[in-house]
Amino acid sequence: MLKPSMVAASYLQGQRLLKLALFCMVWLCCAMTVVGNAWADAGEIKAQKVEASFGDNRIEIAARFDISLSNDLQEALKNGLSLSFVYEFQLTRPRIYSWYRQMADGFGPNSSLSYQLSYHALSRQYRLHVGSFYRNFQNINEALAALGIVRNWGVLYDSNIARDKAGDFAGKVRLKLDRSRLPKTYQLTAFGHEEWQLESPWVEFTKVREEASSNE
C-alpha cells in the first residue's frame, strides 16, 4: 500500500512533468513563429504560371510570379537604391537546336528582359522601368505585382521554331534580382546574405495553343 507521502511525491512529479511538457510546447511554438517570420522576412519569388505560344515570327512568353522583398531590401529602396530584376528564358527542346543556340550565345540564356524598381522620396511613389517606359505606383505591393507579370514577351525571333509554328519545343523561365547591377558596395553586402539572393527556380514549360497569347 502506497504511503501518503509517496502519493504526494508522485503527484508533485507528475505536475513538474506536465509543466515541463507545457513549457516545451510553448517554446516550440515560439521558435516556429520566429523561424517563420525569418523566412518571410527573407523575401522570395514564386512562379504561379508560365506559358508559351506562337506569335508573329517569334515565341511569346506569358508568366506570373509572386514577389516579396525582405525588410533590408525595402529599406535599401527607401534609401535610394534601384533594384534590377531580370526575366531569363532558355530553350531546352529541341536539344540540338538548344545546344547550338547556347554555344552561339556563350552558354547563356536565350533571351532576357530587364526591369528596374526604384523609390522617389519626393513623390513617395515607386517607379518600375522597362527600357525607356516606366509606371508609377502608390505602394510597394502594387509595384511588385506589376513586376511579377509579363505578357507577350517575344523570344527566338526569326528562328526555325517560330517560323514553322510546328514541332515540339520546350523551355524554362525564371525571375531574379540582378545582383551584378548593384553598386559595388551593395554587391559586397549581398555576398553571402540570403535576403539578397532573391530568385525563383527555373520553371519548365511546353508549347500551348497558338491562340493562347491573344487570351492573356
Disulfide bonds with the S-S distance in Angstrom:
none
